[in-house]
């Protein structure tokens, strides 16, 4: 199965929108998909998929209570299904207090069991919940996590649980330094967690038309250190429209969502957006990215063809391109 954390140390990399787009792409490839939102801030994946009605209710059951072994209900009741068919475990305000609650649990349990704090498996809790207790591998073909970017307990729990990263990177600074930084980041995480972490691919995102941006993209695409199957151009309008459409970029284009000023106010409506070739190309790149992760990293069988049914426009077909077979000398 696919188990991926979409992680970036810096903002502005399309981390959350990329997670949503990958989840929907996997769903459209015929897979059963679960996304876990571990980001406590507003404007997160929960908001984008329009789920999590009880995220601000301190009495509501939530993922933190299950991780800390004090649930108020069944785990399956945490899961909501978004409009595009993706299952979501929403964010909850209690995520922001996870470390302080965890410290209380560790203090209590180490005192009761007579073990040192260093021996306590603080980064293995989510792993134990997802795989040993709930056995999500029997229910889903793909599990994705959108974590908080800060290097703290929840991030390390996410990486320990899923073991594979997809790393969106933005064109800032020198590409060679960013490459070195990625290698160092993965190495530090492996040391801290005492596990091997796979880096499925790096995705330059928000790449503009400047020479500096193109040079940055080329440095990633030409390196042998990591796979860079696609780069995503600067598509602020398309990505921003996802928040108004409450769904993926595929939904934005198919329903032609557009945000614009009307009578002095900003409004968002279906059926208003043009369908420029560059946005269809972006959907193609997102489809290729999802196909690469599914087939090249995880060897999962997928439906290769995507048919976009665009309102009052017609259909467009996108096909995942299999990597070319290496030539064999006679």
C-alpha positions as CSV (number, residue, x, y, z in Angstrom):
1,X,0.0,0.0,0.0
2,X,0.9,3.7,-0.3
3,X,2.0,5.3,2.9
4,X,3.3,8.9,2.5
5,X,3.9,12.0,4.5
6,X,3.9,15.1,2.4
7,X,6.4,17.3,4.2
8,X,8.2,20.6,3.7
9,X,10.2,22.5,6.3
10,X,9.1,25.9,4.8
11,X,5.8,27.3,3.8
12,X,4.6,28.3,0.3
13,X,5.4,24.9,-1.2
14,X,1.7,23.7,-1.9
15,X,2.2,21.1,0.9
16,X,-1.5,20.9,1.9
17,X,-2.9,21.4,-1.6
18,X,-0.5,18.8,-2.9
19,X,-1.6,16.3,-0.2
20,X,-5.2,16.9,-1.3
21,X,-4.5,16.6,-5.0
22,X,-2.5,13.4,-4.5
23,X,-5.3,11.9,-2.3
24,X,-8.0,12.7,-5.0
25,X,-5.7,11.4,-7.8
26,X,-5.2,8.1,-5.9
27,X,-8.9,7.9,-5.4
28,X,-9.5,8.4,-9.2
29,X,-6.9,5.8,-9.9
30,X,-9.2,3.3,-8.2
31,X,-7.7,3.2,-4.7
32,X,-9.3,3.5,-1.3
33,X,-7.7,6.5,0.3
34,X,-7.4,7.9,3.9
35,X,-5.9,11.3,4.7
36,X,-4.9,12.2,8.2
37,X,-4.7,15.9,9.0
38,X,-2.1,16.5,11.8
39,X,-1.9,20.3,11.3
40,X,-3.6,22.2,14.1
41,X,-3.6,25.6,12.3
42,X,-6.6,27.0,10.5
43,X,-6.7,26.8,6.8
44,X,-5.5,23.2,6.8
45,X,-6.6,20.1,4.9
46,X,-9.7,19.8,7.1
47,X,-10.9,23.2,6.0
48,X,-10.1,22.4,2.4
49,X,-12.1,19.2,2.3
50,X,-14.9,20.9,4.3
51,X,-15.0,18.3,7.1
52,X,-14.3,18.4,10.9
53,X,-17.4,20.1,12.2
54,X,-16.4,19.3,15.8
55,X,-12.7,20.4,15.5
56,X,-13.3,23.1,18.1
57,X,-15.4,21.1,20.5
58,X,-13.1,20.1,23.5
59,X,-15.5,17.3,24.4
60,X,-15.5,15.7,20.9
61,X,-13.6,12.5,20.3
62,X,-10.6,13.0,18.2
63,X,-7.3,11.4,17.0
64,X,-5.2,12.7,20.0
65,X,-7.5,10.9,22.4
66,X,-7.0,7.7,20.5
67,X,-3.2,8.1,20.3
68,X,-3.0,8.7,24.0
69,X,-5.3,5.7,24.7
70,X,-8.2,7.7,26.2
71,X,-10.8,7.5,23.3
72,X,-14.4,8.6,23.7
73,X,-15.7,6.4,20.9
74,X,-14.8,4.1,18.1
75,X,-11.8,4.9,15.8
76,X,-14.0,4.5,12.7
77,X,-16.3,7.3,13.9
78,X,-13.4,9.8,13.5
79,X,-13.4,9.2,9.8
80,X,-15.4,11.5,7.5
81,X,-15.8,11.2,3.8
82,X,-15.1,14.3,1.7
83,X,-17.2,15.1,-1.4
84,X,-14.6,13.6,-3.8
85,X,-14.7,10.2,-2.0
86,X,-11.5,10.6,0.1
87,X,-11.8,9.5,3.7
88,X,-10.4,12.1,6.1
89,X,-9.5,12.1,9.8
90,X,-9.9,15.8,10.5
91,X,-7.7,18.1,12.5
92,X,-8.8,19.0,16.1
93,X,-7.8,21.9,18.4
94,X,-6.4,19.3,20.8
95,X,-3.5,18.7,18.3
96,X,-2.0,21.9,19.5
97,X,-1.7,20.5,23.1
98,X,-0.4,17.1,22.0
99,X,3.1,17.4,23.4
100,X,2.0,18.6,26.8
101,X,-0.6,15.9,27.1
102,X,2.0,13.3,25.9
103,X,4.5,14.5,28.6
104,X,1.8,13.9,31.3
105,X,1.2,10.4,29.9
106,X,5.0,9.7,29.8
107,X,5.4,10.9,33.4
108,X,2.6,8.7,34.6
109,X,3.5,5.6,32.7
110,X,7.3,5.7,33.4
111,X,6.5,6.1,37.1
112,X,4.1,3.2,37.1
113,X,6.3,0.9,35.0
114,X,9.7,1.9,36.4
115,X,11.3,2.7,33.1
116,X,13.3,5.8,32.1
117,X,11.9,8.5,29.9
118,X,14.4,7.7,27.3
119,X,13.0,4.2,26.9
120,X,9.5,5.4,26.4
121,X,8.4,4.9,22.7
122,X,7.0,8.4,22.3
123,X,7.4,8.4,18.5
124,X,5.7,5.0,18.0
125,X,2.3,5.8,19.3
126,X,0.6,6.6,16.0
127,X,2.3,3.6,14.3
128,X,0.8,1.3,17.0
129,X,-2.6,2.9,16.6
130,X,-2.8,2.8,12.8
131,X,-1.3,-0.6,12.1
132,X,-1.3,-2.8,15.2
133,X,-4.6,-1.7,16.7
134,X,-6.7,-0.5,13.7
135,X,-4.9,-2.5,11.0
136,X,-5.6,0.1,8.4
137,X,-3.6,-1.9,5.8
138,X,-6.7,-4.1,5.6
139,X,-9.0,-1.2,4.9
140,X,-7.1,1.2,2.6
141,X,-4.8,1.1,-0.4
142,X,-3.3,4.5,0.5
143,X,-2.8,6.5,3.7
144,X,-1.4,10.0,3.5
145,X,-0.5,12.5,6.3
146,X,-0.4,16.3,6.1
147,X,1.7,17.2,9.2
148,X,2.6,20.4,11.0
149,X,5.9,21.6,9.5
150,X,7.5,22.1,13.0
151,X,9.9,19.3,14.0
152,X,8.0,18.1,17.1
153,X,6.3,15.0,18.4
154,X,3.4,14.8,15.9
155,X,5.7,15.2,12.9
156,X,8.0,12.4,14.2
157,X,5.0,10.2,14.9
158,X,3.8,10.7,11.4
159,X,7.1,9.8,9.8
160,X,7.7,6.8,12.1
161,X,4.2,5.5,11.1
162,X,4.4,6.0,7.3
163,X,8.2,5.9,6.7
164,X,8.1,7.6,3.2
165,X,8.3,11.3,2.3
166,X,7.1,13.3,-0.6
167,X,9.0,16.6,-0.4
168,X,7.6,19.7,-2.2
169,X,10.3,22.4,-2.4
170,X,10.0,26.0,-3.4
171,X,12.4,27.9,-5.6
172,X,14.3,29.9,-3.0
173,X,18.0,30.2,-2.5
174,X,20.5,28.0,-4.4
175,X,19.3,24.6,-5.5
176,X,22.5,22.9,-4.4
177,X,22.0,24.1,-0.9
178,X,18.5,22.9,-0.9
179,X,19.6,19.5,-2.1
180,X,22.1,19.3,0.7
181,X,19.5,20.4,3.2
182,X,17.1,17.6,2.1
183,X,19.8,15.0,2.5
184,X,20.6,16.4,6.0
185,X,17.0,16.5,7.0
186,X,16.3,12.9,6.1
187,X,19.5,11.8,7.7
188,X,18.6,13.6,10.9
189,X,15.2,12.1,11.0
190,X,16.6,8.6,10.5
191,X,19.0,9.1,13.4
192,X,16.3,10.5,15.7
193,X,13.8,7.7,14.9
194,X,16.3,4.9,14.4
195,X,14.5,3.8,11.2
196,X,15.1,4.0,7.4
197,X,13.1,6.7,5.7
198,X,12.4,6.6,2.0
199,X,12.2,9.8,0.0
200,X,9.8,8.9,-2.8
201,X,10.5,12.1,-4.7
202,X,11.1,15.8,-4.6
203,X,8.6,18.2,-6.3
204,X,9.8,21.7,-7.2
205,X,6.6,23.8,-6.7
206,X,5.6,27.3,-7.5
207,X,8.2,27.5,-10.2
208,X,8.0,30.7,-12.1
209,X,9.4,31.8,-15.5
210,X,12.5,33.6,-14.1
211,X,16.0,32.3,-14.9
212,X,16.7,31.8,-11.3
213,X,13.5,29.6,-10.9
214,X,14.4,27.6,-14.0
215,X,17.9,27.1,-12.8
216,X,16.6,25.9,-9.4
217,X,14.2,23.5,-11.1
218,X,16.9,22.1,-13.4
219,X,19.3,21.4,-10.5
220,X,16.7,19.2,-8.9
221,X,15.7,17.5,-12.1
222,X,19.3,16.7,-13.0
223,X,20.4,15.3,-9.7
224,X,20.9,11.6,-9.1
225,X,20.2,12.0,-5.3
226,X,16.4,12.1,-5.5
227,X,13.7,11.4,-8.1
228,X,12.0,14.5,-9.5
229,X,9.3,13.2,-11.7
230,X,7.6,16.6,-12.2
231,X,7.8,20.2,-11.3
232,X,4.7,22.4,-10.6
233,X,4.6,25.9,-12.1
234,X,3.3,28.9,-10.2
235,X,-0.4,28.3,-10.2
236,X,-1.6,30.5,-7.4
237,X,-5.1,31.1,-8.9
238,X,-5.7,27.4,-9.3
239,X,-4.5,26.4,-5.9
240,X,-6.3,29.3,-4.2
241,X,-9.5,28.3,-5.9
242,X,-9.3,24.9,-4.2
243,X,-10.2,26.6,-0.9
244,X,-13.4,28.1,-2.4
245,X,-14.3,24.9,-4.2
246,X,-13.6,22.8,-1.0
247,X,-11.8,20.2,-3.0
248,X,-9.0,19.3,-5.4
249,X,-7.6,21.1,-8.4
250,X,-9.4,18.5,-10.5
251,X,-12.7,19.7,-9.0
252,X,-11.8,23.3,-9.6
253,X,-11.2,22.7,-13.3
254,X,-14.1,20.3,-13.8
255,X,-16.6,22.6,-12.0
256,X,-14.9,25.8,-13.3
257,X,-14.6,27.6,-10.0
258,X,-13.5,31.2,-10.1
259,X,-13.0,33.9,-7.4
260,X,-13.5,37.5,-8.6
261,X,-14.8,40.9,-7.5
262,X,-18.5,41.6,-7.9
263,X,-20.3,44.7,-6.6
264,X,-17.3,45.5,-4.4
265,X,-17.1,42.1,-2.8
266,X,-15.1,38.9,-3.6
267,X,-17.3,36.0,-4.7
268,X,-16.6,32.5,-5.8
269,X,-18.8,30.7,-8.2
270,X,-19.0,27.6,-10.3
271,X,-19.1,27.7,-14.1
272,X,-17.1,30.9,-14.4
273,X,-13.5,29.8,-14.8
274,X,-11.8,29.6,-18.2
275,X,-10.0,26.3,-18.9
276,X,-6.5,27.4,-20.0
277,X,-4.1,24.8,-21.3
278,X,-1.6,25.6,-18.6
279,X,-4.1,24.4,-15.9
280,X,-4.8,21.2,-17.8
281,X,-1.1,20.7,-18.0
282,X,-0.9,21.2,-14.2
283,X,-3.5,18.5,-13.7
284,X,-1.5,16.2,-16.0
285,X,1.6,16.8,-13.9
286,X,-0.4,16.0,-10.7
287,X,-1.6,12.8,-12.3
288,X,1.9,11.9,-13.4
289,X,3.2,12.6,-9.9
290,X,0.5,10.4,-8.3
291,X,1.2,7.7,-10.8
292,X,5.0,7.8,-10.2
293,X,4.5,7.5,-6.4
294,X,2.0,4.6,-6.8
295,X,3.9,2.6,-9.3
296,X,7.6,3.5,-8.9
297,X,7.8,3.8,-5.1
298,X,5.1,1.4,-4.0
299,X,4.5,-0.9,-7.0
300,X,0.7,-0.5,-6.7
301,X,-1.7,-1.3,-9.6
302,X,-3.7,1.8,-10.7
303,X,-6.1,2.9,-13.3
304,X,-3.9,4.9,-15.7
305,X,-6.5,7.0,-17.4
306,X,-8.2,10.0,-16.0
307,X,-11.2,11.5,-17.9
308,X,-12.0,15.1,-16.9
309,X,-15.6,16.0,-17.4
310,X,-15.5,19.8,-17.5
311,X,-18.8,21.6,-17.2
312,X,-20.0,23.2,-20.4
313,X,-16.7,22.4,-22.0
314,X,-16.4,18.7,-22.8
315,X,-14.0,16.0,-21.7
316,X,-10.2,15.9,-21.5
317,X,-8.3,12.6,-21.1
318,X,-5.0,12.3,-19.1
319,X,-3.0,9.2,-19.2
320,X,-0.2,8.1,-16.8
321,X,2.9,7.6,-18.8
322,X,4.8,4.5,-17.8
323,X,8.6,5.0,-17.7
324,X,10.3,3.9,-20.8
325,X,11.8,0.4,-20.8
326,X,15.6,0.5,-20.9
327,X,17.1,-0.5,-24.2
328,X,18.8,-3.9,-24.3
329,X,21.9,-4.2,-26.5
330,X,22.0,-7.0,-29.0
